[in-house]
Every structure is written in structure tokens, then in C-alpha cells.
Amino acid sequence: MADRIIAKRDEFLRTQTIEHDVPAPREIPQEELMRRVPRPLRHVKFIPVKNLVFFSRNNPPAFSYETKIKIPLPKDKLVVQVRNVALNPVDLKIMNSYTRNMNRGVGFGREYSGVITEVGENLHGQWKEGDEVYGLFYHPNLGYGTAQSSIEVSPSKDVILPKPSNVGFQAASGTLFCLGAAFNILDDLESKGQLSEKANILINGGTTSVAIFAIQLLKYHYRIPNKLVLLCSEYGAVFLKSHFPDLCDELIFVNYVMSANHIHKPLQDMINNREIISYDAVTGQPLSTPYNGGKFTVILDFIGGYQLLSHTDALLAKNGAYVTTVGDYRANYSKDVYNAWDNPSANGRKIFGKLLWAFDYTHFHFDPNAKYVSRNDWAEKCAELVESEVVKCIIDKVYDWKQFEDALDYLKKGHSHGKVVLDVEKF
Ligand SMILES: NC(=O)c1ccc[n+]([C@@H]2O[C@H](COP(=O)([O-])OP(=O)(O)OC[C@H]3O[C@@H](n4cnc5c(N)ncnc54)[C@H](OP(=O)(O)O)[C@@H]3O)[C@@H](O)[C@H]2O)c1
């Protein structure tokens, strides 16, 4: 019985097969097999990046190879192959603020020059590969720096400008941060009517990089007629005279080293006695020059602390302006931390000062993000001043970026005369 059922089933299956006429599987030729690809290839590529980073203030920075720029780029971005990076005290302040090891590297450098190597789809009308550029890349909280072989730039967030052909890559890299800061400080003063032809200006830290740009702006752009009074070292005076020989008679140098902890004293004497005492470089004999400027209408303080501030009654004219980029504590690049608060008790000083001495105190903070540019078009105006050679960047030293430790040590001493620049390798 069972045999009969099995035979019937086999018979049935045979008929089914014949009825459907299923073709025998064909042998597929090799070349057809090669063409058949199960999934399409994904066109994802990366630009490899060499990146100078630190993990905390306690460990020296090192090169990292972990960053990769994914291409195709987002539509609104550019890639710049970095040629030069200029360092600023803020780089040290950012590093000083990382007291514990981070689990990711934090980058160095806020300004740069370089060449565009990739352009996002939406930016083709404005930028092209091969364009030489310089700019600011200010992302301290995200930990991105410019000391990388390539950076991904968003022109809507990061100030980026075409590099004029008359400005070299090294000078371009050191221009925008301090020029931008100086321009915005002075632009604000001008809008308050403080840069009239009667302006009598004192600069504390006459050879700081911000001051070097401020001096050029005041004399060549705002055309302030009065002499500028600069607190700087003797070497600083020689340095400024050699770079700006045409300004020799436009500047009064007061040696801060000679007066160490009472820098207000020679200034006060100058105002009260209506004469400037300087010393002959060869004989050491005192020389007297008349001074009729009176009290200052503007004090620009790029060194910080109370030394001048506590004598504003003797130094600053009524309704004068006191602007500092540093604040209540004198700058110390080895210790200062990024975005440190002013002395809380001294915050009251602003009100106190206003009531008693009637002056305008500003602790200036430069935010170079592109979204603030439209406020006064500072980036475009600075670009014009650079291109027309009204202002120039003075470079102190250039290091290969592999010598970053020497560069940082030099900057940290706080005695550079001009910008400290890194040459970035092509990677
Ligand atoms: N808040 C902001 O938005 C902002 C923006 C830019 C800069 N800053 C701050 O502004 C300060 C200046 O920055 P920078 O890059 O222009 O500085 P810098 O170029 O590093 O300043 C170095 C210069 O300072 C001079 N110097 C040092 N001690 C001095 C003193 N006691 N009196 C007079 N001159 C002195 C040195 O001259 P000698 O060697 O001849 O003494 C040297 O030429 C820094 O603290 C920086 O962080 C703040």
C-alpha cells in the first residue's frame, strides 16, 4: 500500500515538472559575472589631516593624524590647505585653561593663510580651487585650531578673505586677529566721538601686536594729528622707529622698564611739568622736550592691571575713554586662562570710575565670528587697508611647525616684537 502511494506521488511530481517547463540553469560567462555588482560603490573619500593638538596644559602638544575631512564637502564649506599659522597669546590662554587631560585633542592657532583645495557646491560662484586666502578660524570651545594641514571653513561663520598678491602668506597669516581687534576698538571709539583731531592717546604696551596695528590705524587711517604716547622698552622704541621711520616724530616713547612699578609717574610728570625727559643714548644726559598734550583723552591698555587704571584721575581727561584688552590682571601668558573673569570687586570700579572720574571703561573682547562682521563690516574694511598697504603685519619670528615648542616658548615670554608664525608642511 505504502509503495503504491509513493509511486503515485513520484508520478505526480514528474508531471508537474514537465507541465511548467523550467529551463535548466544557464552558465553565466565570467565577464558578465564581473559586471554584476551587488551594491553600488560609495564615493566617499577623505582628505587626510595632520593636526597639532594638546590634551592638557600639563603635556606638550603633539601631532595627531585622526582628523579626516570627508568629501564631497557639505555645500556651504571650503577646504583650505594651510600654509601659515600665526600664534597669539589667546592660544596659550586656551591651553592654560585645560588643567586635566581631555579625551580628544584641542587645536592650536586662530588665524591662517593658505590655498583653497575644495569648494562646496553652493560656493562655486564665490570661491575656486587654487584661490589664495587668509582668515580667522575661531572655535576655542569646539577645540578646532588652524595648525592643521587642511581646515574645513564655513564662510558664513569664519572670516575668510582673498589674499592680496602684494602680501606674503606669512604676513597674511598674522594679520587678521590683532588688526581686527585694533580696528574694532578704534571703530567703537570713533563712533563715540573719541577719535577727533583733539584726541590725545596713550598706549600701554606700544610694541604688542595689537598696538602695532593700532598705531598704524591711528596715524595712517584715522590721521590723528597729535603725537601718540607709547609705554614700551628702549628696544621697543628702536624697533618701532626702524619699522616706521616716517612716524619717528609722531610718537613719544616712555620707557616702562625704567619705571617698573610706577609707570604712571613719568606720565604724570610729563603732564604736570609740560616737558618730556629722555636720555641721550650716548652721553646719558637728560634731554628736555616740551609737551603740551595735557591729560589723555584715550588710554589703550594692552598690558592690563591697575597700574594706570588706579591713576586715571591724574592721567585721563574728563569723559576720556579707557580700553583694555586684558582687564584687571596684568597679562601673564604662562598662567592666564581663557575667558577668565575680571576681579569681581573691580567690576564695581566701572561704576565707581564713572561717578568719580567720569570716564568710559571698556574691557574689550574680540569675537571674530563672521556673524558679527555685518555690524560694522570690519573684515571688508581691514581687507582694504591691507590690500592698499595702509597697514602691514610685522613678523618677529617664523618657525617650522615641527618646532612648535620653540615657538610657544618664545611667545610665552611675552617679549615678541611682532607676530610669531609657523610654516605648515604640505601633507
Ligand atoms: N580681549 C581681546 O579680544 C584681545 C584681542 C587681542 C589681544 N588680546 C590681549 O592683548 C594682549 C596683547 O596681545 P598681543 O598679541 O598684542 O601681545 P604680544 O604681541 O604678545 O605682546 C608682546 C609685547 O609686549 C611688550 N610688553 C611686555 N610687557 C610689557 C609691559 N609691562 N609694558 C609695556 N610693554 C610690555 C613686549 O615688549 P618688550 O619685550 O620690549 O618689553 C612685547 O613687544 C594680550 O594679553 C592678549 O591676550 C586680547
The ligand as an SDF file (V2000), in Angstrom:
LIG
                    3D

 48 52  0  0  0  0  0  0  0  0999 V2000
   40.3530   90.7270   24.5160 N   0  0  0  0  0  0  0  0  0  0  0  0
   40.6400   90.5280   23.2510 C   0  0  0  0  0  0  0  0  0  0  0  0
   39.7500   90.3750   22.4460 O   0  0  0  0  0  0  0  0  0  0  0  0
   42.0770   90.5090   22.8460 C   0  0  0  0  0  0  0  0  0  0  0  0
   42.4470   90.5520   21.4810 C   0  0  0  0  0  0  0  0  0  0  0  0
   43.7950   90.5880   21.1830 C   0  0  0  0  0  0  0  0  0  0  0  0
   44.7370   90.5480   22.1990 C   0  0  0  0  0  0  0  0  0  0  0  0
   44.3350   90.4870   23.4840 N   0  0  0  0  0  0  0  0  0  0  0  0
   45.2780   90.5090   24.6000 C   0  0  0  0  0  0  0  0  0  0  0  0
   46.0240   91.7080   24.4910 O   0  0  0  0  0  0  0  0  0  0  0  0
   47.3400   91.4900   24.9770 C   0  0  0  0  0  0  0  0  0  0  0  0
   48.3350   91.8890   23.8910 C   0  0  0  0  0  0  0  0  0  0  0  0
   48.2670   90.9210   22.8390 O   0  0  0  0  0  0  0  0  0  0  0  0
   49.3830   90.9030   21.7130 P   0  0  0  0  0  0  0  0  0  0  0  0
   49.2150   89.6940   20.9020 O   0  0  0  0  0  0  0  0  0  0  0  0
   49.3610   92.2030   21.0150 O   0  0  0  0  0  0  0  0  0  0  0  0
   50.6800   90.8060   22.6470 O   0  0  0  0  0  0  0  0  0  0  0  0
   52.1900   90.4750   22.2670 P   0  0  0  0  0  0  0  0  0  0  0  0
   52.4510   90.8630   20.8680 O   0  0  0  0  0  0  0  0  0  0  0  0
   52.4760   89.0860   22.6930 O   0  0  0  0  0  0  0  0  0  0  0  0
   52.9640   91.4650   23.2820 O   0  0  0  0  0  0  0  0  0  0  0  0
   54.3280   91.3350   23.4480 C   0  0  0  0  0  0  0  0  0  0  0  0
   54.9080   92.7290   23.6410 C   0  0  0  0  0  0  0  0  0  0  0  0
   54.5150   93.2520   24.9150 O   0  0  0  0  0  0  0  0  0  0  0  0
   55.5450   94.1150   25.3810 C   0  0  0  0  0  0  0  0  0  0  0  0
   55.4660   94.1910   26.8320 N   0  0  0  0  0  0  0  0  0  0  0  0
   55.5570   93.1560   27.7020 C   0  0  0  0  0  0  0  0  0  0  0  0
   55.3900   93.6140   28.9630 N   0  0  0  0  0  0  0  0  0  0  0  0
   55.1940   94.9510   28.8890 C   0  0  0  0  0  0  0  0  0  0  0  0
   54.9350   95.9700   29.8430 C   0  0  0  0  0  0  0  0  0  0  0  0
   54.8360   95.6930   31.1420 N   0  0  0  0  0  0  0  0  0  0  0  0
   54.7620   97.2130   29.4100 N   0  0  0  0  0  0  0  0  0  0  0  0
   54.8330   97.5130   28.0910 C   0  0  0  0  0  0  0  0  0  0  0  0
   55.0730   96.5900   27.1280 N   0  0  0  0  0  0  0  0  0  0  0  0
   55.2400   95.3190   27.5200 C   0  0  0  0  0  0  0  0  0  0  0  0
   56.8110   93.4280   24.9260 C   0  0  0  0  0  0  0  0  0  0  0  0
   57.7910   94.4260   24.7280 O   0  0  0  0  0  0  0  0  0  0  0  0
   59.2650   94.3360   25.4330 P   0  0  0  0  0  0  0  0  0  0  0  0
   59.7550   92.9360   25.2280 O   0  0  0  0  0  0  0  0  0  0  0  0
   60.0640   95.3480   24.7230 O   0  0  0  0  0  0  0  0  0  0  0  0
   59.0240   94.6250   26.8510 O   0  0  0  0  0  0  0  0  0  0  0  0
   56.4080   92.7610   23.6060 C   0  0  0  0  0  0  0  0  0  0  0  0
   56.7960   93.5260   22.4960 O   0  0  0  0  0  0  0  0  0  0  0  0
   47.4060   90.0130   25.3560 C   0  0  0  0  0  0  0  0  0  0  0  0
   47.1730   89.8700   26.7210 O   0  0  0  0  0  0  0  0  0  0  0  0
   46.2920   89.3990   24.5500 C   0  0  0  0  0  0  0  0  0  0  0  0
   45.8020   88.2100   25.1100 O   0  0  0  0  0  0  0  0  0  0  0  0
   43.0160   90.4520   23.8280 C   0  0  0  0  0  0  0  0  0  0  0  0
  1  2  1  0
  2  3  2  0
  2  4  1  0
  4  5  1  0
  4 48  2  0
  5  6  2  0
  6  7  1  0
  7  8  2  0
  8  9  1  0
  8 48  1  0
  9 10  1  0
  9 46  1  0
 10 11  1  0
 11 12  1  0
 11 44  1  0
 12 13  1  0
 13 14  1  0
 14 15  2  0
 14 16  1  0
 14 17  1  0
 17 18  1  0
 18 19  2  0
 18 20  1  0
 18 21  1  0
 21 22  1  0
 22 23  1  0
 23 24  1  0
 23 42  1  0
 24 25  1  0
 25 26  1  0
 25 36  1  0
 26 27  1  0
 26 35  1  0
 27 28  2  0
 28 29  1  0
 29 30  1  0
 29 35  2  0
 30 31  1  0
 30 32  2  0
 32 33  1  0
 33 34  2  0
 34 35  1  0
 36 37  1  0
 36 42  1  0
 37 38  1  0
 38 39  2  0
 38 40  1  0
 38 41  1  0
 42 43  1  0
 44 45  1  0
 44 46  1  0
 46 47  1  0
M  CHG  2   8   1  16  -1
M  END
$$$$
